[in-house]
Amino acid sequence: MTRIIFLGAPGAGKGTQAQTLAEHWKIPHISTGDILRSAIQEQTPLGVKAKSFVDSGQLVPSELVQDMVEERLQKADTSSGWILDGFPRTVDQAAFLDNLLKKKNLGGALVINLDVPDDVVVDRLLERGRKDDTEQVIRRRLEIYRSETTPLIDYYGERKQLVVINGNKSAEEVTSNLKDLTVSC
Ligand code: AP5
């Protein structure tokens, strides 16, 4: 069973690589950002609650995202594994996921931190131009990444689950390194 978590700054390439690896290993790519954006688009109760947070680059309250992830991980397509992109993003969310895996008698996931310098990610995101890719919102997302998400590097490092991959290469080179890395997980 393949379980992978992608960490990395906004624009580090989590979504790009998670999608490619998910197709390669035939397991679902679960992006909390994508699920939230669909919910916002469809104006579901979750989407209505999440909209102002996503638009301004702040984290959506953890209870909402945790319920959403728990529900998604119950679907039948996760029976051979999954790739999580954008979750967990805080130490509380990581502890929540650990408990969820324990309840299901599953071991931990392989955690891949895609390492890319700030100036490179800002350029990538400005070029992409999603609604939350304005310079001001990108800076906010980066600040929150530093304060809320980088503690997960220690969290997973201490648990010997973490691998750091240089994401500042062509997407194809990064994919090739990731395929080699995940072949036995
Ligand atoms: P989310 O959608 O997860 O956004 P993010 O973390 O800011 O990540 P991005 O999608 O911007 O970047 P990425 O690393 O996936 O890079 P990508 O592959 O797209 O979250 C959005 C919002 O949802 C959050 O701000 C928050 O409000 C909310 N949210 C989500 N999860 C949450 C949670 N757990 N708790 C609370 N709130 C949550 O690539 C970016 C660009 O770079 C693309 O154009 C791509 O083509 C290009 N690119 C990729 N790789 C390369 C490469 N190697 N070389 C050159 N270009 C590249």
py3Dmol code that shows the C-alpha trace and the ligand (Angstrom):
import py3Dmol

protein = """\
ATOM      1  CA  MET A   1       0.000   0.000   0.000  1.00  0.00           C
ATOM      2  CA  THR A   2       1.498   3.318  -1.070  1.00  0.00           C
ATOM      3  CA  ARG A   3       0.864   6.310   1.181  1.00  0.00           C
ATOM      4  CA  ILE A   4       2.635   9.559   0.328  1.00  0.00           C
ATOM      5  CA  ILE A   5       2.342  13.051   1.763  1.00  0.00           C
ATOM      6  CA  PHE A   6       3.726  16.067  -0.100  1.00  0.00           C
ATOM      7  CA  LEU A   7       5.059  19.007   1.869  1.00  0.00           C
ATOM      8  CA  GLY A   8       6.492  22.144   0.307  1.00  0.00           C
ATOM      9  CA  ALA A   9       5.911  25.852  -0.104  1.00  0.00           C
ATOM     10  CA  PRO A  10       3.124  27.178  -2.309  1.00  0.00           C
ATOM     11  CA  GLY A  11       4.353  26.665  -5.876  1.00  0.00           C
ATOM     12  CA  ALA A  12       6.932  24.028  -4.930  1.00  0.00           C
ATOM     13  CA  GLY A  13       5.282  21.609  -7.379  1.00  0.00           C
ATOM     14  CA  LYS A  14       3.265  19.459  -4.948  1.00  0.00           C
ATOM     15  CA  GLY A  15       0.191  19.316  -7.193  1.00  0.00           C
ATOM     16  CA  THR A  16       2.195  18.756 -10.386  1.00  0.00           C
ATOM     17  CA  GLN A  17       4.223  15.898  -8.926  1.00  0.00           C
ATOM     18  CA  ALA A  18       1.383  14.362  -6.905  1.00  0.00           C
ATOM     19  CA  GLN A  19      -0.785  14.125 -10.028  1.00  0.00           C
ATOM     20  CA  THR A  20       1.977  12.480 -12.098  1.00  0.00           C
ATOM     21  CA  LEU A  21       2.905  10.003  -9.361  1.00  0.00           C
ATOM     22  CA  ALA A  22      -0.753   9.173  -8.694  1.00  0.00           C
ATOM     23  CA  GLU A  23      -1.190   8.231 -12.361  1.00  0.00           C
ATOM     24  CA  HIS A  24       2.051   6.244 -12.276  1.00  0.00           C
ATOM     25  CA  TRP A  25       1.163   4.275  -9.135  1.00  0.00           C
ATOM     26  CA  LYS A  26      -2.596   4.178  -9.924  1.00  0.00           C
ATOM     27  CA  ILE A  27      -3.682   5.629  -6.616  1.00  0.00           C
ATOM     28  CA  PRO A  28      -5.774   8.771  -5.958  1.00  0.00           C
ATOM     29  CA  HIS A  29      -4.241  12.236  -5.744  1.00  0.00           C
ATOM     30  CA  ILE A  30      -6.038  13.964  -2.885  1.00  0.00           C
ATOM     31  CA  SER A  31      -5.484  17.722  -2.953  1.00  0.00           C
ATOM     32  CA  THR A  32      -7.195  19.619  -0.153  1.00  0.00           C
ATOM     33  CA  GLY A  33      -6.786  22.847  -2.153  1.00  0.00           C
ATOM     34  CA  ASP A  34      -8.582  21.295  -5.166  1.00  0.00           C
ATOM     35  CA  ILE A  35     -11.401  19.908  -2.985  1.00  0.00           C
ATOM     36  CA  LEU A  36     -11.861  23.300  -1.312  1.00  0.00           C
ATOM     37  CA  ARG A  37     -11.824  25.180  -4.653  1.00  0.00           C
ATOM     38  CA  SER A  38     -14.511  22.787  -6.049  1.00  0.00           C
ATOM     39  CA  ALA A  39     -16.613  23.286  -2.924  1.00  0.00           C
ATOM     40  CA  ILE A  40     -16.285  27.070  -3.311  1.00  0.00           C
ATOM     41  CA  GLN A  41     -17.202  26.880  -7.004  1.00  0.00           C
ATOM     42  CA  GLU A  42     -20.259  24.748  -6.194  1.00  0.00           C
ATOM     43  CA  GLN A  43     -21.173  26.966  -3.210  1.00  0.00           C
ATOM     44  CA  THR A  44     -21.595  23.959  -0.903  1.00  0.00           C
ATOM     45  CA  PRO A  45     -21.864  24.709   2.873  1.00  0.00           C
ATOM     46  CA  LEU A  46     -18.130  23.856   3.187  1.00  0.00           C
ATOM     47  CA  GLY A  47     -17.299  26.092   0.221  1.00  0.00           C
ATOM     48  CA  VAL A  48     -19.227  29.033   1.650  1.00  0.00           C
ATOM     49  CA  LYS A  49     -17.336  28.704   4.965  1.00  0.00           C
ATOM     50  CA  ALA A  50     -13.931  28.234   3.273  1.00  0.00           C
ATOM     51  CA  LYS A  51     -14.096  30.953   0.607  1.00  0.00           C
ATOM     52  CA  SER A  52     -12.773  33.959   2.510  1.00  0.00           C
ATOM     53  CA  PHE A  53      -9.854  31.933   3.931  1.00  0.00           C
ATOM     54  CA  VAL A  54      -8.775  30.516   0.568  1.00  0.00           C
ATOM     55  CA  ASP A  55      -9.173  33.850  -1.236  1.00  0.00           C
ATOM     56  CA  SER A  56      -6.976  35.636   1.302  1.00  0.00           C
ATOM     57  CA  GLY A  57      -4.347  32.867   1.563  1.00  0.00           C
ATOM     58  CA  GLN A  58      -5.154  31.918   5.161  1.00  0.00           C
ATOM     59  CA  LEU A  59      -5.612  28.388   6.425  1.00  0.00           C
ATOM     60  CA  VAL A  60      -9.177  27.115   6.487  1.00  0.00           C
ATOM     61  CA  PRO A  61     -10.095  26.075  10.082  1.00  0.00           C
ATOM     62  CA  SER A  62      -8.630  22.626  10.745  1.00  0.00           C
ATOM     63  CA  GLU A  63     -11.934  21.026  11.894  1.00  0.00           C
ATOM     64  CA  LEU A  64     -13.419  21.652   8.443  1.00  0.00           C
ATOM     65  CA  VAL A  65     -10.406  20.315   6.542  1.00  0.00           C
ATOM     66  CA  GLN A  66      -9.972  17.315   8.859  1.00  0.00           C
ATOM     67  CA  ASP A  67     -13.612  16.221   8.411  1.00  0.00           C
ATOM     68  CA  MET A  68     -13.202  16.635   4.664  1.00  0.00           C
ATOM     69  CA  VAL A  69     -10.021  14.506   4.566  1.00  0.00           C
ATOM     70  CA  GLU A  70     -11.476  11.811   6.842  1.00  0.00           C
ATOM     71  CA  GLU A  71     -14.488  11.502   4.553  1.00  0.00           C
ATOM     72  CA  ARG A  72     -12.282  11.358   1.438  1.00  0.00           C
ATOM     73  CA  LEU A  73     -10.026   8.667   2.912  1.00  0.00           C
ATOM     74  CA  GLN A  74     -13.082   6.456   3.482  1.00  0.00           C
ATOM     75  CA  LYS A  75     -13.744   6.125  -0.239  1.00  0.00           C
ATOM     76  CA  ALA A  76     -13.090   2.755  -1.878  1.00  0.00           C
ATOM     77  CA  ASP A  77     -10.448   4.098  -4.282  1.00  0.00           C
ATOM     78  CA  THR A  78      -8.039   4.614  -1.355  1.00  0.00           C
ATOM     79  CA  SER A  79      -7.760   0.874  -0.622  1.00  0.00           C
ATOM     80  CA  SER A  80      -4.368   0.588  -2.412  1.00  0.00           C
ATOM     81  CA  GLY A  81      -3.034   3.872  -1.069  1.00  0.00           C
ATOM     82  CA  TRP A  82      -3.136   7.601  -1.726  1.00  0.00           C
ATOM     83  CA  ILE A  83      -1.113  10.740  -2.214  1.00  0.00           C
ATOM     84  CA  LEU A  84      -2.004  13.678   0.013  1.00  0.00           C
ATOM     85  CA  ASP A  85      -1.173  17.146  -1.363  1.00  0.00           C
ATOM     86  CA  GLY A  86      -1.799  20.083   0.989  1.00  0.00           C
ATOM     87  CA  PHE A  87      -2.633  18.030   4.077  1.00  0.00           C
ATOM     88  CA  PRO A  88      -1.448  18.022   6.791  1.00  0.00           C
ATOM     89  CA  ARG A  89      -0.418  21.660   7.009  1.00  0.00           C
ATOM     90  CA  THR A  90      -0.137  22.061  10.777  1.00  0.00           C
ATOM     91  CA  VAL A  91       1.150  19.882  13.611  1.00  0.00           C
ATOM     92  CA  ASP A  92      -2.454  19.445  14.824  1.00  0.00           C
ATOM     93  CA  GLN A  93      -3.498  18.180  11.403  1.00  0.00           C
ATOM     94  CA  ALA A  94      -0.535  15.770  11.364  1.00  0.00           C
ATOM     95  CA  ALA A  95      -1.531  14.397  14.789  1.00  0.00           C
ATOM     96  CA  PHE A  96      -5.113  14.032  13.522  1.00  0.00           C
ATOM     97  CA  LEU A  97      -3.893  12.048  10.500  1.00  0.00           C
ATOM     98  CA  ASP A  98      -1.663   9.836  12.678  1.00  0.00           C
ATOM     99  CA  ASN A  99      -4.695   8.986  14.843  1.00  0.00           C
ATOM    100  CA  LEU A 100      -6.809   8.274  11.800  1.00  0.00           C
ATOM    101  CA  LEU A 101      -4.177   5.875  10.410  1.00  0.00           C
ATOM    102  CA  LYS A 102      -3.826   4.213  13.796  1.00  0.00           C
ATOM    103  CA  LYS A 103      -7.596   3.664  14.011  1.00  0.00           C
ATOM    104  CA  LYS A 104      -7.418   1.938  10.630  1.00  0.00           C
ATOM    105  CA  ASN A 105      -4.362  -0.108  11.711  1.00  0.00           C
ATOM    106  CA  LEU A 106      -2.246   1.530   9.029  1.00  0.00           C
ATOM    107  CA  GLY A 107       1.384   2.573   9.383  1.00  0.00           C
ATOM    108  CA  GLY A 108       2.706   6.049   8.631  1.00  0.00           C
ATOM    109  CA  ALA A 109       3.133   7.582   5.200  1.00  0.00           C
ATOM    110  CA  LEU A 110       6.308   8.537   3.361  1.00  0.00           C
ATOM    111  CA  VAL A 111       6.583  12.334   3.618  1.00  0.00           C
ATOM    112  CA  ILE A 112       8.299  14.164   0.762  1.00  0.00           C
ATOM    113  CA  ASN A 113       9.347  17.764   1.252  1.00  0.00           C
ATOM    114  CA  LEU A 114       9.840  19.500  -2.102  1.00  0.00           C
ATOM    115  CA  ASP A 115      12.494  22.113  -1.451  1.00  0.00           C
ATOM    116  CA  VAL A 116      12.393  25.200  -3.696  1.00  0.00           C
ATOM    117  CA  PRO A 117      13.689  28.741  -2.934  1.00  0.00           C
ATOM    118  CA  ASP A 118      11.098  31.472  -2.255  1.00  0.00           C
ATOM    119  CA  ASP A 119      12.001  33.631  -5.267  1.00  0.00           C
ATOM    120  CA  VAL A 120      11.486  30.652  -7.598  1.00  0.00           C
ATOM    121  CA  VAL A 121       8.071  29.758  -6.169  1.00  0.00           C
ATOM    122  CA  VAL A 122       6.889  33.361  -6.314  1.00  0.00           C
ATOM    123  CA  ASP A 123       7.860  33.570 -10.013  1.00  0.00           C
ATOM    124  CA  ARG A 124       6.103  30.265 -10.773  1.00  0.00           C
ATOM    125  CA  LEU A 125       2.892  31.324  -9.049  1.00  0.00           C
ATOM    126  CA  LEU A 126       2.793  34.799 -10.603  1.00  0.00           C
ATOM    127  CA  GLU A 127       3.155  33.143 -13.986  1.00  0.00           C
ATOM    128  CA  ARG A 128       0.351  30.620 -13.228  1.00  0.00           C
ATOM    129  CA  GLY A 129      -2.103  33.362 -12.005  1.00  0.00           C
ATOM    130  CA  ARG A 130      -4.727  31.335 -10.044  1.00  0.00           C
ATOM    131  CA  LYS A 131      -7.183  33.534  -8.100  1.00  0.00           C
ATOM    132  CA  ASP A 132      -4.987  33.290  -4.972  1.00  0.00           C
ATOM    133  CA  ASP A 133      -1.782  33.924  -6.952  1.00  0.00           C
ATOM    134  CA  THR A 134      -1.604  37.706  -6.527  1.00  0.00           C
ATOM    135  CA  GLU A 135       1.687  38.939  -5.060  1.00  0.00           C
ATOM    136  CA  GLN A 136       0.068  39.968  -1.762  1.00  0.00           C
ATOM    137  CA  VAL A 137      -1.752  36.654  -1.276  1.00  0.00           C
ATOM    138  CA  ILE A 138       1.330  34.635  -2.301  1.00  0.00           C
ATOM    139  CA  ARG A 139       3.380  36.460   0.394  1.00  0.00           C
ATOM    140  CA  ARG A 140       0.661  35.684   2.954  1.00  0.00           C
ATOM    141  CA  ARG A 141       0.614  32.002   1.930  1.00  0.00           C
ATOM    142  CA  LEU A 142       4.409  31.846   2.240  1.00  0.00           C
ATOM    143  CA  GLU A 143       4.336  33.452   5.713  1.00  0.00           C
ATOM    144  CA  ILE A 144       1.739  30.938   6.867  1.00  0.00           C
ATOM    145  CA  TYR A 145       3.734  28.122   5.317  1.00  0.00           C
ATOM    146  CA  ARG A 146       6.800  29.208   7.334  1.00  0.00           C
ATOM    147  CA  SER A 147       4.949  29.609  10.632  1.00  0.00           C
ATOM    148  CA  GLU A 148       2.402  26.753  10.473  1.00  0.00           C
ATOM    149  CA  THR A 149       3.727  24.109   8.072  1.00  0.00           C
ATOM    150  CA  THR A 150       7.529  24.071   8.392  1.00  0.00           C
ATOM    151  CA  PRO A 151       7.283  22.629  11.961  1.00  0.00           C
ATOM    152  CA  LEU A 152       6.095  19.459  10.182  1.00  0.00           C
ATOM    153  CA  ILE A 153       9.616  19.020   8.822  1.00  0.00           C
ATOM    154  CA  ASP A 154      10.807  18.340  12.378  1.00  0.00           C
ATOM    155  CA  TYR A 155       7.641  16.412  13.240  1.00  0.00           C
ATOM    156  CA  TYR A 156       8.132  13.907  10.421  1.00  0.00           C
ATOM    157  CA  GLY A 157      11.924  14.046  10.621  1.00  0.00           C
ATOM    158  CA  GLU A 158      11.796  12.836  14.232  1.00  0.00           C
ATOM    159  CA  ARG A 159       9.527  10.001  13.131  1.00  0.00           C
ATOM    160  CA  LYS A 160      11.963   9.040  10.332  1.00  0.00           C
ATOM    161  CA  GLN A 161       9.270   9.514   7.712  1.00  0.00           C
ATOM    162  CA  LEU A 162      10.771  12.525   5.909  1.00  0.00           C
ATOM    163  CA  VAL A 163      12.710  12.729   2.651  1.00  0.00           C
ATOM    164  CA  VAL A 164      13.789  16.079   1.185  1.00  0.00           C
ATOM    165  CA  ILE A 165      13.854  16.367  -2.604  1.00  0.00           C
ATOM    166  CA  ASN A 166      15.272  19.271  -4.577  1.00  0.00           C
ATOM    167  CA  GLY A 167      12.228  20.679  -6.412  1.00  0.00           C
ATOM    168  CA  ASN A 168      14.232  23.397  -8.170  1.00  0.00           C
ATOM    169  CA  LYS A 169      14.824  21.312 -11.292  1.00  0.00           C
ATOM    170  CA  SER A 170      12.686  20.623 -14.333  1.00  0.00           C
ATOM    171  CA  ALA A 171       9.387  18.923 -13.494  1.00  0.00           C
ATOM    172  CA  GLU A 172      10.563  15.859 -15.466  1.00  0.00           C
ATOM    173  CA  GLU A 173      13.780  15.549 -13.436  1.00  0.00           C
ATOM    174  CA  VAL A 174      11.866  15.879 -10.168  1.00  0.00           C
ATOM    175  CA  THR A 175       9.390  13.217 -11.314  1.00  0.00           C
ATOM    176  CA  SER A 176      12.184  10.841 -12.212  1.00  0.00           C
ATOM    177  CA  ASN A 177      13.759  11.252  -8.752  1.00  0.00           C
ATOM    178  CA  LEU A 178      10.376  10.735  -7.112  1.00  0.00           C
ATOM    179  CA  LYS A 179       9.623   7.577  -9.070  1.00  0.00           C
ATOM    180  CA  ASP A 180      12.956   6.106  -7.946  1.00  0.00           C
ATOM    181  CA  LEU A 181      12.277   7.135  -4.362  1.00  0.00           C
ATOM    182  CA  THR A 182       8.745   5.744  -4.159  1.00  0.00           C
ATOM    183  CA  VAL A 183       9.396   2.442  -5.908  1.00  0.00           C
ATOM    184  CA  SER A 184       9.612   0.548  -2.620  1.00  0.00           C
ATOM    185  CA  CYS A 185       7.146   2.446  -0.464  1.00  0.00           C
TER     186      CYS A 185
END
"""
ligand_1 = """\
57
AP5
P -3.276 24.624 -2.181
O -4.071 24.461 -3.384
O -2.718 23.410 -1.511
O -2.127 25.683 -2.516
P -0.580 25.775 -2.149
O -0.073 24.911 -1.051
O -0.355 27.216 -1.970
O 0.053 25.097 -3.356
P -0.042 25.460 -4.877
O -1.161 24.696 -5.495
O -0.017 26.916 -5.116
O 1.393 24.942 -5.326
P 1.959 23.484 -5.558
O 3.104 23.215 -4.636
O 0.870 22.455 -5.620
O 2.586 23.714 -6.979
P 1.987 23.361 -8.402
O 2.324 21.943 -8.736
O 0.557 23.779 -8.474
O -4.097 25.407 -1.064
C -4.821 26.584 -1.396
C -5.530 27.116 -0.163
O -6.473 26.133 0.338
C -4.642 27.452 1.037
O -4.060 28.726 0.927
C -5.675 27.354 2.181
O -6.491 28.485 2.221
C -6.531 26.171 1.768
N -6.039 24.879 2.285
C -5.572 23.829 1.552
N -5.210 22.827 2.350
C -5.439 23.221 3.630
C -5.238 22.612 4.894
N -4.707 21.385 5.016
N -5.590 23.317 5.996
C -6.118 24.555 5.900
N -6.324 25.204 4.722
C -5.986 24.532 3.587
O 2.914 24.293 -9.326
C 2.795 25.696 -9.288
C 3.195 26.242 -10.676
O 4.572 25.929 -10.915
C 2.398 25.617 -11.834
O 2.172 26.594 -12.802
C 3.343 24.524 -12.360
O 3.140 24.243 -13.709
C 4.700 25.127 -12.091
N 5.730 24.120 -11.803
C 5.596 23.010 -11.029
N 6.756 22.326 -10.974
C 7.653 23.033 -11.711
C 9.043 22.849 -12.021
N 9.744 21.803 -11.535
N 9.643 23.782 -12.791
C 8.963 24.861 -13.262
N 7.647 25.082 -13.014
C 7.000 24.192 -12.237
"""
view = py3Dmol.view(width=600, height=400)
view.addModel(protein, "pdb")
view.setStyle({"model": 0}, {"cartoon": {"style": "trace"}})
view.addModel(ligand_1, "xyz")
view.setStyle({"model": 1}, {"stick": {}})
view.zoomTo()
view.show()
